[in-house]
Amino acid sequence: MRYSRVYVDAIGYELAPVVVSTAELEARLQPLYSKHRLPQGQLETMTGIHERRWWEAGYSIAEGAVTAARDALSKADIEPVDIDVLIYAGVCREQFEPATACHVAAALGVSPGAFVYDVSNACLGMLNGIVDVANRIELGQCRAGLVVACETARDINDLTIEQLNENPDLDLFKSSLAALTGGSGAAAVLVTDGSFTVARRRKLIGGATQSDPQHFGLCRWGLESIDAVVHKVVTSEPAQRLLRGGFGLKHCVIPFTATDAAAVLKFGVDLGLRTWTSFRDRLGWAADQVDKVVCHQVGAGHREAILRTLGIPAEKDFSTFPYLGNMGTVSLPLTAALAEEREFIRPGDRVGFLGIGSGLNCLMLGLQY
């Protein structure tokens, strides 16, 4: 894909206020650690994550997305009525129906003629949303679109710890590791045709996507059907909150998460290399012409493997996972915003947004800052 008149005019974000250290999570996993004689610090060693953030209990997902959206609009001095498309692209959403985007659009006061809908594609949701808006701009269907997301890790962290303490099995710990890396945050990306007056904008040059959908079962987070045991299992407060906070199903399902981390890393890196090759071919960028990259924030092992395989020097990458964890769809755009604020990304830089999501899907976008 290539674009001739698409710009990212602003990236807004909101950091969750509750800082939770990995040491705190490990302290709550004492039954598991004691049974298997795991040393304290094991979780941080395996993930490279020192801390992550949570929203306050009961915080609205839509509220987080609205706050990030207002931040983006204020940075570009664009009014909500100027928005022609509003996409909510988070993994976490308020309920199955209606689209969480409707709540966000109502709170912001976007144009009644705007397209308002949700997009769901694991951790690639926001990048897919950017592509959706970019395509509409190229077709002349809109001038400005806002892609928003808010992710919350509090309840899934709590539920995972509770399940591991009830069943301190080492294999269960390994398959639950991804859930314990989760962090919370919100982000919003304002995509326009460049016709608004802004102090600074980033041109979206294009991108490439590749998929390996045969690996759809490697990383799963969702609802699991059960029968008689539901009354016992769903009495746990974290499970109740997850059910109340968007899934609305009472006595037939419980939340679950399971990841084959080793397989996700292996096949994800292979897919990343294929996409990287296609990405550079589409944009006509040699490897050394990519000045900076921002990757999806998984953890230390994934970062090292993907940079090594793609041949990208570590000094070209900006990471936030050590102190923000994996915020799902929010991770990449929020990290890009922080990289720019801290002047890691500078005017004139060619920047690659390197996204990957369970499924497996990979999407890479190139921007000229």
C-alpha positions in Angstrom: 0.0 0.0 0.0 1.1 3.5 -0.8 -0.4 6.9 0.1 0.0 10.3 -1.5 -2.0 12.6 0.8 -2.4 11.0 4.3 -0.9 12.5 7.4 -0.9 11.7 11.1 -1.6 15.2 12.6 -1.4 14.1 16.3 -1.1 11.1 18.7 -2.9 11.6 22.0 -2.6 9.3 25.0 -3.5 8.8 28.6 -1.4 6.9 31.1 -3.2 4.8 33.7 -2.5 6.2 37.2 -1.9 3.0 39.3 1.7 1.8 39.1 2.1 -1.9 39.8 5.6 -3.5 40.0 6.4 -7.0 38.9 7.6 -7.6 42.4 4.1 -6.9 43.7 2.6 -9.5 41.3 5.3 -12.1 42.3 4.5 -11.5 46.0 0.9 -12.5 45.3 2.1 -15.6 43.5 3.8 -17.0 46.6 2.0 -20.4 46.6 3.2 -21.1 43.0 6.7 -19.8 43.7 7.0 -21.8 46.9 5.8 -25.1 45.3 8.2 -24.9 42.4 11.0 -23.1 44.3 11.1 -20.3 41.8 13.3 -17.4 42.8 11.9 -13.9 43.3 12.6 -11.8 40.2 11.8 -14.7 37.8 8.9 -13.0 36.1 10.9 -9.8 35.5 13.9 -11.8 34.2 11.7 -13.6 31.8 9.8 -10.6 30.5 12.1 -7.6 31.1 9.1 -5.8 32.6 9.7 -3.9 35.9 6.3 -2.4 36.2 3.1 -1.7 34.5 0.0 0.5 35.1 -3.6 -0.2 36.0 -6.7 2.0 35.8 -8.6 2.5 39.1 -11.1 -0.3 39.7 -14.3 0.4 37.7 -12.7 2.9 35.3 -14.6 3.1 32.0 -12.8 2.0 28.9 -14.7 4.6 26.9 -13.7 7.3 29.3 -10.0 6.5 28.7 -10.5 6.5 25.0 -12.3 9.9 25.2 -9.5 11.4 27.3 -6.8 10.3 24.8 -9.0 11.5 21.9 -9.3 15.0 23.4 -5.6 15.1 23.9 -5.0 14.3 20.2 -7.6 16.9 19.0 -6.1 19.6 21.3 -2.6 19.0 19.9 -3.9 19.6 16.4 -6.5 22.2 17.2 -9.2 20.3 15.3 -12.8 20.2 16.5 -14.8 17.0 17.0 -17.3 18.1 14.4 -14.4 17.9 11.8 -14.1 14.2 12.4 -15.6 12.1 9.5 -14.6 8.7 10.9 -14.3 7.5 14.4 -12.9 4.0 15.0 -12.5 2.2 18.3 -9.8 -0.4 17.9 -9.1 -1.8 21.3 -9.1 -5.5 22.4 -11.0 -4.4 25.5 -14.5 -3.0 24.8 -17.5 -2.1 26.8 -19.8 -4.9 25.5 -20.5 -6.9 22.4 -23.1 -4.4 21.3 -23.2 -1.5 20.5 -19.8 -0.6 19.3 -17.7 1.1 22.0 -17.0 3.8 19.3 -20.6 5.0 19.7 -20.0 5.9 23.4 -16.7 7.6 22.4 -18.3 9.5 19.5 -21.2 10.7 21.7 -18.9 11.9 24.4 -16.7 13.8 22.0 -19.6 15.2 19.9 -18.4 14.1 16.5 -20.2 15.0 13.3 -23.6 13.2 13.0 -22.5 12.3 9.4 -19.4 10.5 10.6 -18.7 6.8 10.2 -18.6 5.3 13.7 -17.5 1.7 14.3 -15.2 -0.8 16.1 -12.3 -2.7 14.5 -10.9 -5.8 16.2 -7.7 -7.5 15.3 -5.8 -8.3 18.5 -2.8 -5.9 19.1 -2.9 -4.6 15.5 -6.3 -2.9 15.9 -5.1 0.7 15.9 -2.8 0.2 13.0 -5.6 -1.4 11.0 -7.8 1.6 12.0 -5.2 4.0 10.7 -5.2 2.1 7.3 -9.0 2.2 7.2 -9.0 6.0 7.6 -6.0 6.4 5.2 -7.9 4.4 2.5 -11.0 6.6 2.9 -8.8 9.8 2.6 -7.2 8.5 -0.6 -10.7 7.7 -2.0 -11.8 11.3 -1.1 -14.4 10.0 1.4 -13.2 12.0 4.3 -10.8 14.7 5.5 -10.1 13.5 9.1 -10.5 10.3 11.1 -9.8 9.4 14.7 -8.6 6.0 15.8 -8.9 5.3 19.5 -8.4 2.5 22.0 -8.2 1.9 25.7 -6.8 -1.3 27.2 -7.1 -2.5 30.8 -5.0 -5.2 32.4 -6.2 -5.0 36.1 -8.9 -7.7 35.9 -7.0 -10.1 33.7 -3.9 -9.8 35.9 -6.0 -10.4 39.0 -7.9 -13.4 37.5 -4.7 -15.0 36.3 -3.0 -14.7 39.7 -6.1 -16.1 41.4 -6.2 -19.1 39.0 -2.5 -19.8 39.4 -2.8 -19.8 43.2 -5.8 -22.2 43.0 -3.8 -24.4 40.6 -0.1 -23.7 41.1 0.9 -25.7 38.0 4.1 -24.8 36.2 2.7 -25.4 32.7 -0.3 -23.2 33.5 2.2 -20.5 34.7 4.0 -20.7 31.4 0.8 -20.4 29.3 -0.4 -17.5 31.5 2.8 -15.5 31.3 1.5 -13.2 28.5 -1.4 -12.2 30.7 1.0 -11.1 33.5 2.9 -8.8 31.1 -0.3 -6.7 30.4 -0.5 -3.0 31.1 -3.2 -0.4 30.8 -3.4 2.8 28.8 -5.3 4.7 26.1 -4.3 6.3 22.8 -5.8 8.2 19.9 -4.3 8.8 16.4 -5.6 11.6 14.3 -5.3 10.9 10.6 -6.1 13.7 8.1 -5.7 14.7 4.4 -3.3 17.5 5.4 -5.9 20.3 4.8 -6.0 21.4 8.5 -3.5 23.9 9.9 -1.2 22.2 12.4 2.2 23.0 13.7 3.7 19.6 12.8 2.5 16.6 10.9 3.8 13.2 9.9 3.3 11.9 6.4 2.1 8.3 6.1 4.1 6.9 3.1 2.6 3.4 3.0 3.1 0.0 4.4 2.7 -3.8 4.0 0.9 -6.6 5.7 1.4 -10.4 5.9 -0.5 -13.1 7.8 -0.1 -16.7 9.0 -3.7 -17.5 10.1 -2.9 -21.2 10.6 -1.4 -20.1 13.9 -4.7 -18.6 15.2 -4.7 -20.9 18.3 -1.3 -19.9 19.7 -2.4 -16.8 21.7 -6.0 -16.6 22.9 -7.9 -14.4 25.3 -11.7 -14.7 25.5 -14.6 -16.6 27.1 -14.7 -20.3 27.8 -18.0 -22.3 28.0 -18.6 -24.2 31.2 -21.6 -25.9 32.9 -22.2 -26.7 36.5 -18.8 -25.3 37.8 -19.7 -21.8 36.7 -21.4 -20.9 40.0 -18.2 -21.8 41.8 -15.8 -20.2 39.4 -17.5 -17.0 38.7 -17.8 -16.1 42.3 -14.3 -14.7 42.1 -14.4 -10.9 42.0 -11.9 -10.5 39.0 -14.1 -12.8 36.9 -17.2 -11.0 38.0 -15.7 -7.7 37.0 -14.7 -9.0 33.6 -18.2 -10.3 33.0 -19.8 -7.1 34.1 -17.3 -4.9 32.3 -18.2 -5.8 28.8 -19.2 -9.4 28.2 -22.5 -9.4 29.9 -22.9 -13.2 30.0 -24.0 -14.6 33.3 -23.9 -18.4 33.8 -22.4 -19.9 30.7 -18.8 -18.6 30.4 -15.7 -17.6 32.2 -12.8 -15.5 31.0 -9.5 -17.3 30.1 -6.2 -16.5 28.5 -3.6 -18.9 27.1 -0.4 -18.3 25.1 2.2 -20.6 23.7 4.9 -18.0 24.1 7.7 -20.0 22.5 5.7 -20.7 19.4 4.4 -17.2 19.1 8.0 -15.9 19.3 9.2 -18.3 16.7 6.5 -17.9 14.1 6.0 -14.3 14.9 9.6 -13.5 14.2 9.4 -15.5 10.9 6.3 -13.5 9.9 8.0 -10.2 10.9 10.9 -10.9 8.6 8.6 -11.6 5.7 6.7 -8.5 6.4 9.8 -6.4 6.8 11.1 -7.5 3.4 7.7 -6.6 1.8 7.5 -3.3 3.7 10.9 -2.1 2.4 10.2 -3.2 -1.1 6.8 -1.4 -1.2 8.3 1.8 0.2 11.6 1.6 -1.7 13.5 2.0 1.6 16.8 0.3 2.1 17.4 -1.1 5.7 19.8 1.7 6.5 17.3 4.3 5.3 14.9 3.5 8.2 16.1 6.0 10.8 13.9 4.8 13.8 11.4 2.0 14.6 8.7 1.6 17.1 7.6 -2.0 17.7 4.7 -3.6 19.4 5.7 -3.8 23.1 5.8 -7.4 24.1 8.9 -7.9 26.2 12.6 -8.2 26.2 12.9 -11.6 24.5 10.6 -10.5 21.6 12.4 -7.2 21.2 15.8 -8.8 21.0 14.7 -11.5 18.6 12.9 -9.2 16.2 15.6 -6.6 16.0 18.3 -9.2 15.5 16.3 -11.0 12.8 15.4 -7.8 10.9 19.0 -6.5 11.3 17.9 -3.3 13.0 20.4 -1.8 15.5 19.0 -1.6 19.0 19.8 2.2 19.1 17.1 2.8 16.4 14.4 1.3 18.6 12.4 3.1 21.3 10.8 0.8 24.0 8.4 1.4 26.8 7.5 -2.2 27.9 10.0 -2.2 30.9 7.8 0.4 32.7 4.4 0.2 30.9 4.1 -3.4 30.0 2.2 -4.7 27.0 -0.8 -2.4 26.5 -2.1 -4.3 23.5 -3.4 -2.0 20.7 -2.3 1.1 22.6 1.3 0.1 23.0 2.7 1.1 19.6 1.1 4.5 19.2 1.6 5.6 22.8 5.2 4.5 22.6 5.6 6.5 19.3 4.1 9.6 21.1 6.6 9.3 24.0 9.5 8.8 21.5 8.6 12.0 19.8 8.1 13.9 23.1 11.5 12.8 24.3 13.1 13.8 20.9 14.2 10.3 20.1 12.2 10.7 16.9 13.1 14.0 15.2 11.9 16.0 12.2 13.0 14.4 9.0 13.2 10.8 10.4 11.9 7.9 8.4 10.1 5.8 11.0 8.7 2.3 10.8 5.7 1.3 12.9 6.3 -2.5 13.3 3.1 -4.2 14.5 2.2 -7.8 15.1 -0.8 -9.4 16.7 -2.0 -12.9 17.6 -3.7 -14.6 14.7 -0.9 -14.3 13.4 -1.0 -11.0 11.6 1.7 -8.4 10.9 1.4 -4.9 9.7 4.2 -2.3 9.2 3.7 1.3 8.3 6.2 3.9 7.2 6.0 7.6 8.2 8.1 10.6 7.3 8.3 12.8 10.3 
